[in-house]
């Protein structure tokens, strides 16, 4: 463990003090099937440390959110991610309750500068409000499904990536999401979006980019070995598969848009 040296002068004598800094160790949390409050508590604890933490969900479990936890960039079901957190879903589903009176919310906001979220093998379904995740820092989605989410007043029915955000989607499916504006599946606004070995399908945007919309200065999109299919836009929409403005840099490799 590293030790820091601090010194000061007392009565003409240099006094040295050796200080051993405290670094929190990484923690692993195991959340029982359906324990939404336990998941909230685990995220709060993870955010309070400087270490990368892991949250394991129950195999095939279902976590149904019924209330809003915070209003960072809009309503969220769970605490805003402000540290490095990895979810191992084990085939579990996180979903918004369909009960009458359930408020609209997305599931996660990932905030700069230290928010760093990895989602492994999780289905996120039923979010309302910038889809399932709003990323402004770093998010990686692996082997997961983002489905049946809605952005009722803006873009990004499934996922929203903006600012200096880096969003990477690997071996995942983004499907049946809907946006009132652009990016039925994903909106990328000035961020960095990477899609690898994934499927973006059957999403709908009222305006542009049924599957993906990438807009504003500095936006970057790289799509590799992926399929973008069956996405639609409204009657005045553009780019049913991918809508990419002249301000956005698009790289497309070994992929299909149909």
C-alpha positions, -999 to 999 in steps of 0.1 A, spaced: 0 0 0 13 35 -9 23 58 19 23 96 17 49 117 35 39 150 50 62 174 69 60 206 88 82 228 110 77 229 147 101 248 170 127 249 143 126 211 138 112 194 107 86 169 118 77 142 93 44 123 94 37 92 73 1 89 62 -14 58 47 -43 68 25 -76 49 26 -89 33 -6 -122 14 -4 -120 -21 -18 -144 -33 -45 -176 -48 -32 -201 -74 -46 -238 -72 -38 -262 -101 -44 -298 -89 -48 -327 -113 -42 -353 -118 -68 -378 -88 -68 -359 -68 -41 -360 -34 -57 -352 -16 -25 -322 -38 -20 -310 -28 -55 -315 8 -47 -294 4 -15 -267 -14 -34 -264 14 -59 -262 40 -32 -235 21 -14 -215 16 -47 -218 53 -55 -202 62 -21 -169 43 -28 -141 49 -52 -138 13 -61 -155 -6 -90 -184 -25 -75 -205 -54 -89 -242 -61 -84 -254 -96 -91 -291 -100 -98 -311 -132 -93 -310 -157 -122 -341 -151 -143 -354 -127 -117 -378 -98 -122 -375 -64 -105 -406 -42 -109 -401 -5 -103 -432 14 -91 -419 48 -79 -394 76 -89 -361 76 -69 -347 110 -82 -352 136 -109 -316 138 -124 -322 148 -160 -358 136 -156 -374 110 -134 -353 78 -126 -363 46 -109 -329 41 -94 -301 63 -80 -280 82 -106 -249 62 -114 -219 83 -103 -192 56 -99 -181 24 -117 -208 -2 -113 -213 -35 -131 -247 -53 -132 -246 -91 -138 -282 -98 -147 -281 -135 -152 -311 -133 -175 -331 -110 -152 -355 -83 -161 -359 -48 -147 -392 -33 -157 -416 -4 -149 -449 -14 -133 -479 -14 -156 -502 -6 -127 -525 24 -132 -510 55 -115 -473 44 -119 -454 76 -127 -433 79 -159 -396 72 -154 -365 58 -170 -344 33 -151 -309 49 -150 -291 82 -155 -253 79 -158 -237 112 -149 -203 126 -156 -175 127 -148 -172 93 -130 -204 75 -138 -195 42 -155 -222 16 -159 -219 -19 -174 -251 -39 -179 -246 -77 -186 -274 -100 -196 -303 -78 -184 -336 -69 -200 -348 -33 -194 -384 -29 -204 -412 -5 -200 -393 27 -191 -410 60 -200 -388 91 -202 -357 91 -225 -362 54 -227 -344 30 -204 -310 48 -198 -298 84 -202 -260 84 -205 -238 114 -201 -207 96 -191 -198 59 -199 -222 30 -204 -216 -4 -219 -245 -28 -226 -235 -64 -232 -257 -94 -240 -288 -75 -230 -323 -65 -243 -336 -29 -244 -373 -33 -253 -407 -16 -251 -394 16 -237 -409 51 -246 -396 86 -247 -429 104 -249 -417 140 -253 -381 137 -267 -357 115 -286 -342 81 -276 -370 57 -271 -346 30 -259 -314 48 -251 -302 83 -249 -265 93 -252 -255 129 -250 -228 154 -242 -195 137 -238 -212 104 -232 -197 71 -245 -222 44 -251 -212 9 -263 -237 -18 -272 -223 -53 -277 -242 -85 -286 -274 -69 -276 -309 -62 -290 -327 -28 -290 -362 -34 -301 -398 -22 -300 -390 12 -285 -407 45 -294 -397 81 -294 -417 112 -299 -388 129 -317 -357 113 -332 -340 80 -324 -367 54 -318 -341 29 -306 -312 52 -298 -305 89 -299 -269 101 -300 -265 138 -294 -229 149 -296 -218 117 -279 -198 86 -290 -219 56 -299 -205 21 -307 -227 -8 -318 -210 -42 -322 -226 -76 -331 -261 -62 -322 -296 -59 -336 -315 -26 -337 -350 -36 -348 -387 -26 -349 -382 8 -332 -403 38 -341 -395 76 -341 -420 103 -349 -394 124 -366 -360 110 -377 -340 78 -372 -364 50 -365 -335 29 -353 -307 54 -346 -305 92 -348 -271 108 -345 -271 146 -343 -252 177 -333 -215 187 -335 -190 161 -324 -213 131 -326 -197 98 -336 -212 65 -345 -194 32 -354 -216 2 -364 -199 -31 -369 -213 -66 -377 -248 -55 -368 -283 -56 -382 -306 -26 -383 -340 -37 -395 -377 -30 -395 -375 4 -379 -399 32 -389 -405 69 -387 -436 91 -389 -451 105 -421 -427 134 -420 -397 113 -408 -363 107 -423 -339 78 -421 -359 49 -409 -328 28 -401 -302 54 -393 -305 92 -395 -270 109 -394 -266 146 -398 -237 163 -415 -223 172 -381 -220 135 -371 -193 111 -381 -207 77 -392 -186 46 -397 -204 15 -410 -187 -19 -413 -200 -54 -422 -235 -44 -412 -270 -44 -428 -298 -18 -429 -331 -31 -441 
